[in-house]
Amino acid sequence: MFYVKTQLSENTVITTEITDDNVFTRCPDCGKELSIDLNDMIEDGEIDLEYTAVCCEDCYDKRCKKVFR
């Protein structure tokens, strides 16, 4: 089992198991919450959660339109 552990205070810790349906991120452009499958994020057997951003479909389309004008 993998989990996230957050120390809220000296006496309070929250532990949450990581599952296929409880991993989320926010679109860096609009802030929309997105459900993420970590298996889709792995590239060449590695994943860098600190520097990986995922855009929602609308913002992805906007970015593509700017690039391919």
MARSE-260666 format. One record per residue: residue in three letters; y, z, x of N, C-alpha, C, O, CB in turn. Coordinates in steps of 0.001 Angstrom, whole numbers. Last residue first. Glycine has a CB too. Layout:
REC  residu      nyy      nzz      nxx     cayy     cazz     caxx      cyy      czz      cxx      oyy      ozz      oxx     cbyy     cbzz     cbxx
REC     ALA        Y        Z        X        Y        Z        X        Y        Z        X        Y        Z        X        Y        Z        X
...
END
This chain:
REC  residu      nyy      nzz      nxx     cayy     cazz     caxx      cyy      czz      cxx      oyy      ozz      oxx     cbyy     cbzz     cbxx
REC     ARG    28177   -34833     -698    29251   -35624    -1297    29432   -36924     -571    30296   -37721     -937    30552   -34854    -1299
REC     PHE    26258   -32953       78    25880   -34361      -86    26928   -35193     -806    26582   -36172    -1467    24587   -34453     -832
REC     VAL    27468   -30433      136    26905   -30994     1365    26699   -32498     1232    26944   -33240     2183    25573   -30307     1709
REC     LYS    28197   -29930    -2510    29224   -29914    -1451    28728   -30615     -202    29494   -31322      454    29631   -28473    -1110
REC     LYS    25711   -30039    -3762    26735   -31021    -4135    27835   -31080    -3085    28355   -32158    -2795    27336   -30682    -5509
REC     CYS    24486   -27781    -2662    23962   -29126    -2363    24992   -30204    -2686    25120   -31180    -1946    22669   -29387    -3155
REC     ARG    25988   -25719    -3822    25996   -25886    -2364    25517   -27285    -1971    26070   -27902    -1060    25108   -24816    -1695
REC     LYS    25295   -26091    -6519    26696   -26217    -6090    26778   -26450    -4580    27554   -27287    -4120    27500   -24951    -6479
REC     ASP    22537   -25535    -6426    23000   -26868    -6826    24440   -27107    -6382    24774   -28198    -5920    22885   -27040    -8347
REC     TYR    22706   -22821    -5704    22023   -23762    -4819    22481   -25190    -5125    22776   -25962    -4214    20483   -23639    -4970
REC     CYS    23917   -21790    -7982    24665   -21774    -6717    24028   -22701    -5687    24735   -23306    -4881    24741   -20344    -6158
REC     ASP    21815   -22244    -9841    23160   -22794   -10054    23946   -22864    -8749    24568   -23882    -8448    23926   -21949   -11079
REC     GLU    19602   -20813    -8761    19550   -22270    -8915    20938   -22883    -9061    21216   -23927    -8471    18701   -22638   -10121
REC     CYS    20702   -18377    -6299    20186   -18741    -7610    20246   -20266    -7741    20875   -20934    -6920    20997   -18037    -8757
REC     CYS    19722   -18049    -2835    20705   -18409    -3862    20000   -18652    -5196    18846   -19078    -5227    21509   -19669    -3438
REC     VAL    18900   -15637     -554    18337   -16558    -1540    19396   -16785    -2614    19900   -15840    -3220    17000   -15997    -2163
REC     ALA    18854   -14932     2929    19562   -14896     1650    18952   -15949      735    18539   -17016     1187    21098   -15140     1841
REC     THR    17920   -13036     5706    17505   -14049     4742    18275   -13854     3443    18344   -12744     2917    15978   -13982     4488
REC     TYR    18272   -11024     7555    19137   -12199     7652    18746   -13329     6698    19196   -14462     6869    19124   -12713     9059
REC     GLU    16425    -9013     6870    17816    -8661     7138    18744    -9881     7087    19879    -9775     6623    17925    -7988     8497
REC     LEU    13891   -10141     6673    14571    -9718     5455    16047    -9418     5673    16844    -9556     4744    13892    -8506     4890
REC     ASP    12216   -12446     8005    13365   -11681     8480    14188   -11291     7255    15084   -12030     6847    14225   -12504     9518
REC     ILE     8841   -13096     8675     9873   -12942     7662    10984   -12064     8237    10709   -11053     8883     9289   -12328     6348
REC     GLU     6204   -15323     9794     7208   -14280     9996     8186   -14247     8834     8345   -15226     8105     7959   -14500    11313
REC     GLY     4539   -17524     9613     3925   -16213     9756     4901   -15071     9938     4480   -13948    10212     3005   -16232    10893
REC     ASP     6254   -19650     9125     5567   -19576    10422     5001   -18182    10676     4983   -17711    11814     6526   -19962    11555
REC     GLU     7806   -17699     6757     7840   -19003     7420     7243   -18847     8799     7683   -17994     9570     9290   -19571     7501
REC     ILE     7915   -16104     3694     7283   -16119     5023     7259   -17546     5564     6761   -18468     4918     5837   -15537     4962
REC     MET     8749   -16235     1124     9781   -16069     2143     9219   -16179     3558     9977   -16332     4516    10468   -14730     1968
REC     ASP     6604   -16243     -549     7382   -17477     -458     8418   -17426      657     8913   -18467     1089     8069   -17756    -1776
REC     ASN     5817   -13591     -388     4951   -14615      209     5692   -15937      367     5438   -16677     1318     3692   -14819     -648
REC     LEU     7704   -12259    -1929     7822   -12197     -468     6931   -13208      230     7251   -13645     1335     7487   -10808       22
REC     ASP     9284   -13455    -4590     7911   -13316    -4100     7993   -13359    -2577     8320   -14399    -2004     6950   -14456    -4673
REC     ILE    11911   -11974    -6426    11479   -12680    -5226    10006   -12416    -4955     9538   -11284    -5078    12325   -12261    -4018
REC     SER    14348   -12249    -8929    13024   -11753    -8587    12488   -12612    -7443    12598   -13837    -7482    12059   -11784    -9829
REC     LEU    17814   -11722    -8609    16706   -12667    -8573    15417   -11952    -8211    15394   -11138    -7288    16989   -13796    -7577
REC     GLU    20995   -11172   -10014    19752   -10590    -9534    18612   -11591    -9677    18455   -12228   -10719    19431    -9295   -10297
REC     LYS    23996   -12726    -8914    22924   -12671    -9909    21662   -12081    -9282    21295   -12436    -8162    22635   -14083   -10485
REC     GLY    26061   -13119    -7114    25589   -11757    -7320    24483   -11616    -8354    24064   -10497    -8650    26723   -10909    -7717
REC     CYS    27048   -15554    -6254    27497   -15057    -7564    27029   -13645    -7874    27543   -13023    -8804    27016   -15975    -8645
REC     ASP    26229   -15765    -3461    27433   -16410    -3984    27939   -15768    -5271    29127   -15466    -5382    27165   -17873    -4226
REC     PRO    23860   -14494    -2885    25026   -14161    -2063    26327   -14767    -2589    27412   -14329    -2205    24798   -14625     -646
REC     CYS    21923   -13093    -5426    22493   -14337    -4918    23741   -13987    -4110    24600   -13254    -4601    22831   -15333    -6088
REC     ARG    19899   -10335    -4518    21050   -10849    -5264    21534   -12131    -4600    21553   -12243    -3374    22199    -9792    -5333
REC     THR    16431    -9509    -5071    17587    -9687    -4210    18734   -10147    -5102    18554   -10328    -6306    17302   -10715    -3048
REC     PHE    13350    -7652    -5475    14519    -8376    -5976    15548    -8544    -4871    15541    -7823    -3873    15142    -7644    -7177
REC     VAL    10131    -6833    -6367    10992    -7157    -5227    12111    -8068    -5729    11858    -9114    -6328    10175    -7845    -4062
REC     ASN     8122    -6299    -8240     9266    -5390    -8145    10144    -5616    -6911    10824    -4696    -6458     8776    -3977    -8142
REC     ASP     5750    -7775    -8468     6767    -7922    -9516     7936    -6951    -9407     8679    -6784   -10374     6128    -7751   -10844
REC     ASP     3971    -7282    -6422     4369    -8678    -6673     5520    -8802    -7658     6201    -9828    -7683     3189    -9464    -7192
REC     THR     5304    -4222    -4963     4284    -5022    -5640     4804    -6441    -5835     5933    -6759    -5460     3893    -4388    -7006
REC     ILE     5784    -1331    -3204     6179    -2738    -3268     5018    -3515    -3874     3896    -3474    -3369     6563    -3300    -1846
REC     GLU     6459     1883    -4538     5464      928    -4056     6003     -490    -4209     6611     -816    -5229     4124     1088    -4821
REC     THR     8947     4050    -3568     8580     3038    -4549     7615     2058    -3906     7909     1474    -2863     9832     2304    -5095
REC     THR    10231     7245    -3314     9257     6321    -2747     8837     5360    -3844     8420     5784    -4922     8023     7078    -2151
REC     ILE    12972     9223    -2569    12383     8317    -3556    11460     7371    -2818    11848     6764    -1820    13480     7532    -4354
REC     VAL    13624    12600    -1888    13183    11310    -1348    12609    10499    -2502    11851    11022    -3318    12120    11493     -195
REC     THR    15515    15437    -1387    15138    14412    -2360    14842    13085    -1676    15688    12521     -982    16245    14230    -3398
REC     ASN    16572    17314      320    15388    17693     -445    14878    16609    -1385    13907    16831    -2109    15684    18916    -1232
REC     GLU    18759    16082     1507    17820    16812     2360    16504    17096     1632    15442    17117     2254    18450    18125     2833
REC     SER    18877    12983     -358    19480    14215      161    18426    14916     1009    17328    14394     1202    19994    15151    -1005
REC     LEU    17610    10537     -391    18839    10731    -1152    19600    11968     -704    20831    11978     -682    18526    10831    -2626
REC     GLN    15912     8324     1446    16270     9741     1507    17610     9903      797    18638     9462     1311    16342    10263     2999
REC     THR    13529     6068      387    14966     6310      491    15230     7809      438    14819     8484     -505    15739     5576     -639
REC     LYS    11112     3718     1100    11401     5150     1080    12897     5339     1300    13462     4838     2272    10571     5915     2166
REC     VAL     8881     1394     -228    10242     1628      249    10512     3120       90    10177     3712     -936    11307      753     -540
REC     TYR     5521      452      776     6510     1063     -103     7856     1152      587     7967     1009     1804     6052     2451     -548
REC     PHE     2215     -834      540     3515     -836     1204     4521     -238      230     4396     -397     -984     3940    -2288     1654
REC     MET    -1184        0      837        0        0        0     1247        0      881     1323      748     1856       -2     1216     -952
END
